[in-house]
């Protein structure tokens, strides 16, 4: 049984293959604007000589385009092979790496904001939400902001997320709605 896991919620495109609970392929490409070209390359390398039986995908929070690239790719890949696809909160995959008892995980949301969630004893107790970094820092709780989702935790975090975790309205506005 081989599980393909994808995350594009942050500025890193991560692709992982997990077999029998062990990570056997783990590569990434950095670049907030390179999810589209990086993802097919990484997946092609990941699935060589492997029969993928399930897909896991980071559902965010994250920027609209990055999430759409990863989620659409994962759903299409799974649909084409008639295999299940499950989602997970990308912030949870960062939090799983932290050993503090009370902390906040934050990732860049662009527009001078961060996506964040608070964790107590490893469980998400607040968020995810989006805010200015100063507002998050003012809460007086340790903020972890220098990590990316760790693929070894993807399988234990997967839930039945069916919708991306978007926390802002889109920038695009229909012509009829513009004033």
C-alpha positions as CSV (number, residue, x, y, z in Angstrom):
1,X,0.0,0.0,0.0
2,X,1.5,3.3,-1.1
3,X,0.0,6.7,-0.1
4,X,0.8,9.8,-2.1
5,X,0.7,12.9,0.1
6,X,0.8,16.5,-1.3
7,X,1.0,19.9,0.4
8,X,1.0,23.3,-1.4
9,X,-0.4,25.4,1.5
10,X,2.8,27.2,2.1
11,X,5.6,28.5,-0.2
12,X,6.9,24.9,-0.4
13,X,5.5,22.2,-2.7
14,X,5.9,18.9,-0.9
15,X,5.3,15.4,-2.3
16,X,5.7,12.3,-0.2
17,X,5.1,8.6,-0.6
18,X,4.3,6.6,2.5
19,X,4.5,2.8,2.4
20,X,3.5,0.8,5.5
21,X,3.7,3.8,7.7
22,X,7.2,4.8,6.5
23,X,8.2,7.7,4.3
24,X,9.9,6.2,1.2
25,X,9.9,9.4,-1.0
26,X,10.1,12.9,0.3
27,X,11.0,15.8,-1.9
28,X,10.0,19.5,-2.1
29,X,10.5,22.6,-4.2
30,X,10.5,26.1,-2.6
31,X,8.8,29.0,-4.2
32,X,5.4,30.5,-3.6
33,X,4.7,30.9,-7.3
34,X,6.1,27.5,-8.5
35,X,3.5,25.0,-7.3
36,X,2.1,24.5,-10.8
37,X,5.3,23.4,-12.5
38,X,6.9,21.7,-9.4
39,X,4.0,19.4,-8.6
40,X,3.9,17.2,-11.7
41,X,7.7,16.8,-11.7
42,X,7.7,15.7,-8.1
43,X,4.8,13.4,-8.4
44,X,6.3,11.7,-11.5
45,X,9.5,11.0,-9.6
46,X,7.5,9.9,-6.5
47,X,5.3,7.3,-8.2
48,X,7.9,5.5,-10.3
49,X,7.3,1.7,-9.9
50,X,4.8,2.3,-7.2
51,X,1.1,1.5,-7.1
52,X,-0.6,4.4,-5.3
53,X,-3.6,3.3,-3.3
54,X,-4.6,6.6,-1.6
55,X,-3.9,10.3,-1.8
56,X,-3.6,12.7,1.1
57,X,-3.6,16.5,0.5
58,X,-3.1,19.6,2.6
59,X,-6.3,21.6,2.6
60,X,-4.8,24.7,4.0
61,X,-5.1,27.3,5.2
62,X,-3.2,28.8,2.3
63,X,-3.3,31.2,-0.6
64,X,-6.1,30.4,-3.1
65,X,-3.9,29.5,-6.1
66,X,-1.4,27.4,-4.2
67,X,-4.2,25.4,-2.5
68,X,-6.1,25.0,-5.8
69,X,-3.1,23.6,-7.6
70,X,-2.5,21.0,-4.9
71,X,-6.1,20.0,-4.2
72,X,-7.1,19.8,-7.8
73,X,-4.1,17.8,-8.7
74,X,-4.7,15.4,-5.8
75,X,-8.4,15.0,-6.6
76,X,-7.8,14.4,-10.3
77,X,-5.0,11.9,-9.6
78,X,-7.2,10.0,-7.3
79,X,-10.2,10.2,-9.6
80,X,-8.2,8.9,-12.5
81,X,-7.1,5.9,-10.5
82,X,-10.4,5.4,-8.7
83,X,-8.7,5.6,-5.3
84,X,-9.7,7.6,-2.2
85,X,-8.4,11.1,-1.4
86,X,-8.4,12.6,2.1
87,X,-7.4,16.0,3.4
88,X,-5.6,17.4,6.4
89,X,-5.0,20.8,8.0
90,X,-1.5,21.9,6.9
91,X,-1.0,23.9,10.2
92,X,-1.6,20.6,12.1
93,X,1.4,19.1,10.2
94,X,3.6,21.9,11.4
95,X,2.2,21.7,15.0
96,X,3.0,18.0,15.2
97,X,6.7,18.9,15.1
98,X,6.5,21.2,18.1
99,X,7.0,19.9,21.7
100,X,5.8,23.1,23.5
101,X,2.6,22.7,25.6
102,X,1.0,26.0,24.4
103,X,2.0,27.6,21.1
104,X,0.8,29.2,17.9
105,X,1.8,28.0,14.4
106,X,1.9,30.7,11.8
107,X,2.7,30.7,8.1
108,X,2.9,33.5,5.6
109,X,-0.5,34.5,4.1
110,X,0.9,37.3,2.0
111,X,-0.6,40.8,2.1
112,X,1.4,41.3,5.3
113,X,-0.7,38.7,7.2
114,X,-0.3,35.2,8.6
115,X,-2.5,32.1,8.8
116,X,-2.3,30.8,12.3
117,X,-3.8,28.4,14.8
118,X,-3.2,27.8,18.5
119,X,-2.3,24.4,20.0
120,X,-2.4,23.2,23.6
121,X,-0.8,19.8,24.4
122,X,-0.7,19.0,20.6
123,X,-4.4,19.7,20.0
124,X,-5.7,22.6,17.9
125,X,-7.8,24.8,20.3
126,X,-8.2,27.9,18.2
127,X,-8.2,28.7,14.5
128,X,-7.2,28.4,11.8
129,X,-7.6,32.1,11.1
130,X,-5.8,35.0,9.4
131,X,-4.4,38.1,11.0
132,X,-1.6,40.6,11.1
133,X,1.7,39.2,12.6
134,X,1.6,41.9,15.3
135,X,-1.9,40.9,16.4
136,X,-0.8,37.2,16.8
137,X,2.5,38.2,18.6
138,X,0.5,40.4,21.0
139,X,-1.3,37.3,22.4
140,X,1.9,36.6,24.4
141,X,2.2,32.9,23.3
142,X,5.2,31.4,21.6
143,X,4.8,31.7,17.9
144,X,6.4,29.1,15.6
145,X,6.7,30.5,12.1
146,X,9.9,29.0,10.6
147,X,8.7,25.5,9.9
148,X,6.9,23.8,6.9
149,X,4.4,20.9,7.1
150,X,6.3,17.7,7.9
151,X,5.3,14.8,5.6
152,X,5.9,12.1,8.2
153,X,2.8,13.4,10.1
154,X,0.5,13.6,7.1
155,X,-1.0,10.1,7.4
156,X,-1.8,10.5,11.1
157,X,-3.5,13.9,10.5
158,X,-5.6,13.1,7.6
159,X,-9.3,13.8,8.1
160,X,-12.3,13.9,5.9
161,X,-11.8,17.5,4.8
162,X,-13.8,18.0,1.7
163,X,-13.3,21.7,1.2
164,X,-10.2,23.9,1.2
165,X,-9.6,26.0,4.2
166,X,-9.8,29.5,2.7
167,X,-9.8,32.3,5.3
168,X,-10.1,35.4,3.1
169,X,-12.4,36.5,0.3
170,X,-10.8,36.3,-3.2
171,X,-9.1,39.3,-4.6
172,X,-11.0,38.8,-7.9
173,X,-14.3,40.6,-8.2
174,X,-16.8,40.1,-11.0
175,X,-17.1,43.0,-13.3
176,X,-20.8,43.5,-12.4
177,X,-19.9,43.8,-8.7
178,X,-17.2,46.5,-9.2
179,X,-18.0,50.0,-8.2
